[in-house]
Amino acid sequence: MSNLSFDKEKKRQIILENFNNPTNEVSLAKLKETSNNLNTSFHTFSSLNASCGDTIHLLIQQKSNFVKLALFASEQQACCLTVAATNILCHWMENKKIELVKTEIENMEKMLQKQKYQLDNCPQMEIFGDLSQFPQRIECVNLVLRGVKKCLKFH
């Protein structure tokens, strides 16, 4: 577990800030335009939870073992938790080594599975640690993690 802890109100504030003012979210049209300009594919991911209709579109540009750009579009088809988690992760990933991103994704998955984890490099994602108490909400963050893993070709 990381040393950083957030009280309930601070978690709520961070989630709402990242949902209401996502710095890495663009329109789907802008995502397509950026994809064409960078000659980088974007990918669409939908929730595996049948009761959830969340969909996100991710564009992650890689260069020399680094994530150079990470953008997403939700087109109002994703819940507050999915948008917040996607924004936090996309913002954090930019200019990070791909191997570090892989390690943090693995730790985020451990956190959601109530296993021992260490989120020293992306501690804000720890605000989603309590989701393990709400199995139906874990998918909100897992959707993002699956998407990043597929975009960066983690196996």
C-alpha positions in Angstrom: 0.0 0.0 0.0 1.2 3.5 -0.7 1.7 6.0 2.1 -0.7 8.6 0.5 -4.2 8.5 1.9 -7.2 10.5 0.9 -10.2 11.1 3.1 -13.7 10.4 1.7 -14.3 14.1 0.8 -10.9 14.6 -0.9 -11.6 11.4 -3.0 -14.9 12.8 -4.0 -13.4 16.2 -4.9 -10.7 14.6 -7.1 -13.2 12.4 -8.9 -15.6 15.3 -9.6 -12.7 17.6 -10.7 -11.5 15.0 -13.2 -15.0 14.3 -14.4 -16.1 17.9 -14.8 -12.8 19.3 -16.1 -10.9 16.4 -17.8 -7.6 17.8 -19.1 -7.0 14.9 -21.5 -10.5 14.5 -22.9 -11.2 15.7 -26.4 -14.2 15.2 -28.7 -14.3 12.1 -30.8 -13.9 14.2 -33.9 -10.7 15.8 -32.5 -9.5 12.3 -31.4 -9.9 11.1 -35.0 -8.2 14.2 -36.4 -5.3 13.7 -34.0 -5.1 10.0 -34.8 -4.8 10.9 -38.6 -2.3 13.6 -38.0 0.0 11.4 -35.9 -0.7 8.3 -37.9 -1.5 6.6 -34.6 -4.6 4.4 -34.2 -7.1 5.0 -31.5 -9.1 2.2 -29.9 -12.6 1.9 -28.5 -13.4 0.0 -25.4 -16.7 -0.9 -23.9 -17.5 -2.2 -20.4 -17.7 -6.0 -19.9 -20.4 -5.4 -17.3 -23.8 -6.0 -19.0 -25.5 -3.5 -16.7 -23.0 -0.8 -17.7 -22.9 1.1 -21.0 -19.6 2.8 -20.6 -17.5 3.3 -23.7 -14.2 5.1 -24.0 -12.0 5.9 -27.0 -8.2 6.0 -26.3 -5.3 7.4 -28.3 -1.9 6.7 -26.9 1.2 7.9 -28.9 4.4 6.1 -28.2 7.9 7.3 -29.0 11.3 5.8 -28.0 9.8 3.7 -25.1 7.9 6.7 -23.8 4.2 7.6 -23.8 4.2 11.0 -25.6 0.5 11.7 -25.7 -2.5 10.1 -24.1 -6.0 11.4 -25.0 -9.5 10.0 -24.7 -13.1 10.7 -25.8 -16.1 9.5 -23.9 -18.8 11.4 -25.8 -20.9 11.3 -22.6 -21.0 7.5 -22.8 -19.1 6.9 -19.6 -19.8 7.3 -15.9 -18.1 9.7 -13.6 -15.7 7.0 -12.2 -14.6 5.9 -15.7 -14.0 9.4 -17.0 -12.1 10.4 -13.8 -9.9 7.3 -13.9 -9.2 7.7 -17.6 -8.3 11.4 -17.2 -6.1 10.8 -14.2 -4.3 7.9 -15.9 -3.9 9.6 -19.3 -2.6 12.8 -17.7 -0.1 10.9 -15.6 1.1 8.6 -18.4 2.3 11.4 -20.7 6.1 11.5 -20.9 6.5 8.4 -18.7 8.5 5.3 -19.7 6.3 2.6 -21.0 7.8 0.1 -18.5 6.8 2.4 -15.6 3.3 2.6 -17.0 3.1 -1.2 -17.2 4.3 -1.5 -13.6 1.7 1.0 -12.3 -1.1 -0.7 -14.3 -0.1 -4.0 -12.6 -0.2 -2.3 -9.2 -3.6 -0.7 -9.9 -5.0 -4.1 -10.8 -3.6 -5.5 -7.6 -5.2 -2.7 -5.6 -8.6 -3.5 -7.2 -8.2 -7.1 -6.3 -7.3 -6.3 -2.7 -3.7 -7.6 -3.1 -0.6 -5.9 -1.9 0.4 -3.0 -4.2 2.6 0.1 -4.4 1.4 3.2 -6.3 4.3 5.5 -5.6 4.3 6.9 -9.1 0.6 7.5 -9.7 -0.8 7.9 -6.2 -4.0 9.7 -7.3 -5.3 6.4 -8.7 -5.4 5.2 -5.1 -8.7 7.1 -4.7 -10.3 4.1 -6.5 -9.0 1.5 -4.0 -12.2 1.4 -2.1 -14.0 0.2 -5.2 -13.1 -3.4 -4.2 -16.0 -3.1 -1.8 -18.3 -2.5 -4.8 -17.6 -5.2 -7.4 -20.0 -3.7 -10.0 -17.9 -0.4 -9.9 -14.5 -2.1 -10.2 -15.3 -2.4 -14.0 -15.3 1.4 -14.2 -11.5 1.5 -13.6 -10.8 -1.9 -15.1 -12.2 -0.7 -18.4 -9.5 2.0 -18.5 -6.7 -0.4 -17.4 -7.7 -2.9 -20.1 -7.7 -0.2 -22.7 -4.3 1.1 -21.8 -2.9 -2.4 -21.8 -4.3 -3.1 -25.2 -3.1 0.3 -26.7 0.4 -0.3 -25.3 0.3 -4.0 -26.2 0.9 -5.3 -22.7 0.1 -9.0 -22.4 
